[in-house]
Amino acid sequence: MKKILIVSDGILGHHFVQRVIGAYTTENIYSIIQTKNGVNYTGYNQARFKFFHFDPTNYYKISPLLKNDFTQAVLVMDQSLEMEQTIKNIHLIQPSLRIIALNLWDLPHIEGVEWINMHQIVSLNLLDHLPNIPVIAQNIGLGNGEIMEVLVPFGSSFVYRHIGSIEQNNWKIAALYRNRQLILPSDQRMLQPNDLLVLVGEPTVLKSVYRAIKRELGQFPAPFGSKLYLYIDMAYDTPKTLVELVRRSIYIQQKLKKPLLIKIMNPTHIETLRRIKSYSTKEVEVEIVYSPLGDPSMLVADIKKHHIGLCLVSQKMFANDAIREKLYEGKIPILKLANRSFSTLKKSLVMLGEQNHLEPISSTVFDVASQLGFDLELIDYAIEDRDAAARSIDHFKNLSAIFSKKIRVVKTEENPIRFVREYDNFLQCLPFSQKMFQNPLKRFFATDMEILYTKLDSYHQLFIPTQI
């Protein structure tokens, strides 16, 4: 058993001793020095607690007690001079004894003393009660933000999602509290409004997760970023296509009310450059790179540098494997603009597929449809896993009620690609996953809509990353 010395004085000391008496451990023996205002405690184990009433600043009174082999001393006192003198007395007899002391006065560093700053504790506790501020564990682990508590708000992009559908790379949902009850997380558990989550992981990752959980509808392209980015390479598209691409991008910029950066690589057509530059405004910036060859790596660098939340590319650009891989690496939504009108679009649609890939993109789908004024359709075709399909439909219906955005579920028994091709125009929303990089031969025999996205290549498509 470990022997602990406690020096207690004042109201804080009294509450601390009470908490120690009520603690679970039976492995410690406590010697408690009470100063001038001794309190008579009840309900404690007399074999574990011994109380002394004297002034610890008096060396001759404290020295007999310090002959015990204490492993630690805890000082909770309300007078700074008495605190400092008590520390001196302890160090004279046991110079290597570890001392934990409550610092109410911002006292300077003393060798061998670990100060617990009262002002810092109070400010942190008050901060925890402010809305939209992550609660970070201070006395567990490293205290650097690797343990975080987050309340899931009504309207969050995480509401009514199964835990198994949330990709948890370098972080985990360690515990879930609902109605003041602890629930151990499982893949089939669905998150609900006002759930309290305990997260563990890399501090920088948890900050991103916190923003994603707190994100509400109407903020797109947040939480991915704050700006739009049109990537043009004149070596790929005709001048006419490029001008139409810029016009559609500016239309989207005006609808989303976010700044647009137009990046032009391989500038070869002077008249087209002049026309594109004429669109420059306070909200639309045109940047031209005059290097002889475009470097796809610039995409990822620009996404980070300019805090890009949505990247717009042409049909031909997205078909390029190297560029598509860099876009995937950027972990932001990609809007591939086809050679069709965008301003006359009235409909966005999602085709049922893997539940684990649909739930993570669902809130973004609703957000985009709401901000652009699109109707939203869910295409339910004859997939084998009907349980997964039913869960996905329920999930989208729940979000429909939360975000007050109607969704139409369209059932069909025929080939879904052939079915939607009968539509005049639409925006297809689908997960941006590794499946899109499969070997073309394997893609030929595939039935998964994520792999067969090229079959609808002539329509506008929004690719949404599934990872946070």
Buried (B, 14 or more C-beta within 10 A) or exposed (E): EEBBBBBBBBEBBBEBBBEBBEEEEEEBBBBBBBBEEBEEBEEBEEEBBBBBEBBBBEBEBBEEBBEEEBEBBBBBBBBEEBBBBBBEBBBEBBEEBEBBBBBBBEBEEBEEBEBBBBEEBEEEEEEEEEEEEBBBBBEEEEEEBBBBBBBBBEBBBBBBBBBBBBEBEEBBBBBBBBEEEEEEBEEEBBBBBEBBBBBBBBBEBBEBBBBBBBBBBEBBBBBBBBBBBBBBBBEBBEBEBBBBBBBBBBBBBEBBEBBBBBBBBBBEBEEBBEBBEEBEEEBBBBEBBEEEEBEBEBBBEBBEEBBBBBBBBBBBBBBBEEBBBBBBEBBBBBBBBBBBEBEEBEBBBBBBBBBBBBBBBBBBBBBBBBBBEBBBBBBBBEBEEEEBBEBBBEBBBBBBEBBEBEBEEEEEEEEBBEBBEEEEBBBBBBBBBEBBEEEEEEBEEEEBBBBBBEBBEEBBBBBBBBEB
